[in-house]
Amino acid sequence: MDIATLIGIVLAFGLMIWAIIMGGPLSIFIDAPSIAIVIGGTAGVSLINYPLADVIGTIAIVKKTVLIKEPDTNKLIVQLLEFANKARKGGILSLQDQMDSIDDQFMVKALQMAVDGQEPAELKAMLLTEIDNIAARHGKGAQILDTMGAISPAMGMVGTLIGLVQMLQNMSDPASIGPAMAVALLTTFYGAVLANILFIPMAGKLKTRSKTEILQKTVITEGMESILSGENPRIMEQRLHAYLAPKKRESVFK
């Protein structure tokens, strides 16, 4: 679980609610029509802009901003080096019994291809193609959230304009102008909150997650190519450490 995302959401909404309560009751910031315009309008325009399946699929992708375990690339490199040593001693077929203990389906696929006798260059080309497709899917999810981040303030402005028109029709009653203006401005408030606290930050987090996942899969691809090529584990480690910052590199060879 990503604690940073949870802390950020709680902190942002907590401080906002605290500021509201300090100036008056929270109930004055709740208006059902305004909520319907912003949330419903954002959902509707998103469906106009993207296929239904893509919008629904974004919900599952959003879970990755919270429900995900931070990967450790060093541990991954150590695991690949263990596979390399095992393959050098017992042959590439000796890696077949490792697949049942691996949760990463990309790693399992890479091992299966290696065991099936795939040539190193062909294995790398196929895995890189899959990585490109994964990056494209992740990019689409982040793009939809970015779009929703642009739509929600616009829908907030639409709601505000609706409220202003209704307010101007009742100018004969001065007492109603203040409350009507407050309600009109709430839609802009809702749109700004959704865009700047949820949609845009979540899109940024997804982009970061995607880069990390792509890095991990690239390391797996390079490692499996090295194993199939019979590369010396020390050289293989140096090659894979190139994907890490110097401070994060931990060699298994002392």
C-alpha positions in Angstrom: 0.0 0.0 0.0 1.3 3.5 -0.9 1.1 5.5 2.3 2.1 8.7 0.5 -1.1 8.8 -1.5 -3.2 8.2 1.6 -1.4 10.8 3.6 -1.7 13.3 0.8 -5.4 12.8 0.3 -6.1 12.9 4.1 -3.9 16.0 4.6 -5.3 17.9 1.6 -9.0 17.2 2.5 -8.4 17.5 6.2 -6.9 21.0 6.0 -9.6 22.1 3.6 -12.4 20.9 5.9 -10.6 22.5 8.9 -10.5 25.8 7.1 -14.2 25.5 6.2 -15.2 24.7 9.8 -13.2 27.6 11.2 -15.3 30.0 9.1 -18.8 28.4 9.5 -20.7 25.2 9.3 -19.6 22.5 6.8 -23.2 22.2 5.5 -23.0 25.5 3.6 -20.5 23.9 1.3 -22.8 21.0 0.4 -25.2 21.5 -2.5 -26.7 18.5 -4.3 -27.3 20.1 -7.8 -23.7 21.5 -7.8 -22.3 18.1 -7.0 -24.5 16.5 -9.7 -23.3 19.0 -12.3 -19.6 18.6 -11.6 -19.4 14.8 -11.0 -22.1 13.9 -13.5 -20.9 16.3 -16.1 -17.3 15.2 -15.8 -18.3 11.5 -16.2 -20.5 12.4 -19.1 -17.9 14.4 -21.0 -15.3 11.7 -20.3 -17.6 9.1 -21.9 -18.0 11.4 -24.9 -14.2 11.7 -25.2 -13.2 8.0 -24.6 -14.8 4.6 -25.1 -16.8 3.2 -22.2 -14.4 0.3 -21.6 -11.5 2.7 -21.3 -13.3 4.9 -18.7 -14.3 1.9 -16.6 -10.9 0.4 -16.9 -9.4 3.6 -15.4 -11.1 2.8 -12.2 -9.0 -0.4 -11.9 -5.9 1.5 -12.8 -6.6 4.2 -10.1 -6.2 1.4 -7.5 -2.5 1.4 -8.3 -2.1 4.8 -6.8 -2.9 3.3 -3.4 -3.0 -0.5 -3.4 0.5 -1.4 -4.7 3.6 -2.6 -3.1 6.8 -0.7 -3.9 9.1 -2.9 -5.9 12.7 -3.5 -5.0 14.9 -3.5 -8.1 17.9 -4.7 -6.2 16.0 -7.8 -5.0 14.9 -8.4 -8.6 18.6 -8.3 -9.8 19.6 -10.7 -7.1 16.9 -13.1 -8.2 18.0 -12.9 -11.8 21.6 -13.6 -10.8 20.4 -16.6 -8.9 18.7 -17.8 -12.0 21.9 -17.2 -14.0 23.9 -19.3 -11.6 21.4 -22.1 -11.6 21.2 -22.1 -15.5 25.0 -22.2 -15.7 25.2 -25.2 -13.5 22.1 -27.2 -14.5 21.2 -25.8 -17.9 18.3 -23.5 -18.9 15.7 -26.2 -18.3 16.6 -26.2 -14.6 14.7 -22.9 -14.3 11.4 -24.5 -15.1 10.8 -25.5 -11.4 11.2 -21.8 -10.4 8.0 -20.6 -12.2 5.5 -21.8 -9.5 7.1 -19.7 -6.9 7.0 -16.4 -8.9 4.1 -14.0 -8.7 5.2 -11.6 -11.4 3.5 -12.9 -14.6 5.9 -11.0 -16.8 8.8 -12.9 -15.2 7.0 -16.2 -15.6 6.4 -15.5 -19.2 10.1 -14.6 -19.7 11.2 -17.8 -18.0 8.8 -19.9 -20.0 10.0 -18.5 -23.3 13.6 -19.2 -22.2 12.8 -22.8 -21.2 11.0 -23.3 -24.5 14.2 -22.6 -26.3 13.7 -19.0 -27.5 16.7 -17.3 -29.0 18.1 -14.4 -26.9 17.4 -11.7 -29.5 13.9 -13.0 -30.3 13.1 -13.3 -26.6 14.2 -9.7 -26.0 12.2 -8.4 -29.0 9.0 -10.1 -27.9 9.3 -8.9 -24.3 10.1 -5.3 -25.4 7.0 -5.3 -27.6 4.9 -6.4 -24.5 6.6 -3.6 -22.5 5.6 -1.0 -25.1 2.0 -2.2 -25.0 2.0 -2.1 -21.2 3.3 1.5 -21.3 0.6 2.4 -23.8 -2.1 1.1 -21.5 -0.7 2.9 -18.5 -0.4 6.1 -20.5 -4.1 5.9 -21.5 -5.2 5.6 -17.9 -3.1 8.7 -16.9 -4.4 10.5 -20.0 -8.0 9.9 -19.0 -7.4 11.2 -15.5 -5.6 14.3 -16.9 -8.6 14.9 -19.2 -11.0 14.6 -16.2 -8.8 17.1 -14.4 -9.3 19.5 -17.2 -13.1 18.8 -17.5 -14.1 19.1 -13.9 -13.1 22.8 -13.5 -14.9 23.5 -16.8 -18.1 21.8 -15.6 -17.7 23.8 -12.3 -17.7 27.0 -14.4 -20.8 25.7 -16.3 -22.6 25.2 -13.0 -21.6 28.7 -11.9 -23.0 30.2 -15.1 -26.2 28.3 -14.6 -26.4 29.7 -11.0 -25.7 33.2 -12.1 -28.4 33.1 -14.7 -30.9 31.9 -12.1 -29.7 34.5 -9.7 -30.1 37.4 -12.2 -33.6 36.3 -12.8 -34.4 37.0 -9.2 -32.7 40.4 -8.8 -36.0 41.8 -7.5 -35.4 40.0 -4.2 -32.1 41.4 -2.8 -32.1 39.0 0.1 -31.8 36.0 -2.2 -28.8 37.3 -4.1 -26.1 36.4 -1.5 -27.2 32.7 -1.0 -27.7 32.3 -4.7 -24.2 33.6 -5.5 -22.8 31.2 -2.9 -24.5 28.2 -4.4 -23.3 29.3 -7.9 -19.7 29.5 -6.8 -19.9 26.0 -5.2 -19.7 24.3 -8.5 -16.4 26.1 -9.3 -15.2 25.0 -5.9 -16.1 21.3 -6.5 -14.5 21.3 -9.9 -11.2 22.8 -8.6 -11.1 20.3 -5.7 -11.6 17.3 -7.9 -9.1 18.4 -10.4 -6.3 19.6 -8.1 -6.6 17.1 -5.2 -7.7 13.9 -7.0 -7.5 13.7 -10.9 -4.3 15.5 -11.7 -2.2 14.2 -8.8 -3.5 10.7 -9.4 -2.5 11.0 -13.0 1.0 12.1 -11.9 1.3 9.1 -9.5 0.2 6.7 -12.3 2.9 8.1 -14.6 5.5 7.5 -11.8 4.2 4.0 -11.2 4.4 3.2 -14.9 8.0 4.3 -15.1 8.9 2.1 -12.2 7.1 -0.9 -13.6 8.6 -0.4 -17.0 12.0 -0.2 -15.4 11.4 -3.5 -13.6 10.3 -5.3 -16.8 13.2 -3.9 -18.7 15.6 -5.3 -16.1 13.9 -8.7 -16.4 14.2 -8.5 -20.2 17.9 -7.7 -20.1 18.5 -10.3 -17.4 16.8 -13.1 -19.3 18.7 -12.2 -22.4 22.0 -12.4 -20.5 21.0 -15.7 -19.0 20.2 -17.2 -22.4 23.4 -15.8 -23.8 25.4 -17.5 -21.0 26.9 -14.2 -19.8 29.1 -14.2 -16.8 27.0 -13.3 -13.7 29.5 -10.5 -12.7 29.1 -8.8 -16.1 25.4 -9.4 -16.0 25.2 -7.7 -12.6 27.1 -4.7 -13.9 24.8 -4.5 -16.9 21.7 -4.5 -14.7 23.1 -2.1 -12.2 23.2 0.5 -15.0 19.5 0.9 -14.4 20.0 1.9 -10.8 21.4 5.1 -9.2 24.9 4.4 -7.9 23.7 4.8 -4.3 21.1 2.0 -4.7 23.5 -0.6 -6.2 24.2 -3.6 -4.0 26.6 -6.2 -5.4 26.2 -9.9 -4.4 29.9 -10.3 -5.2 32.1 -9.3 -2.3 
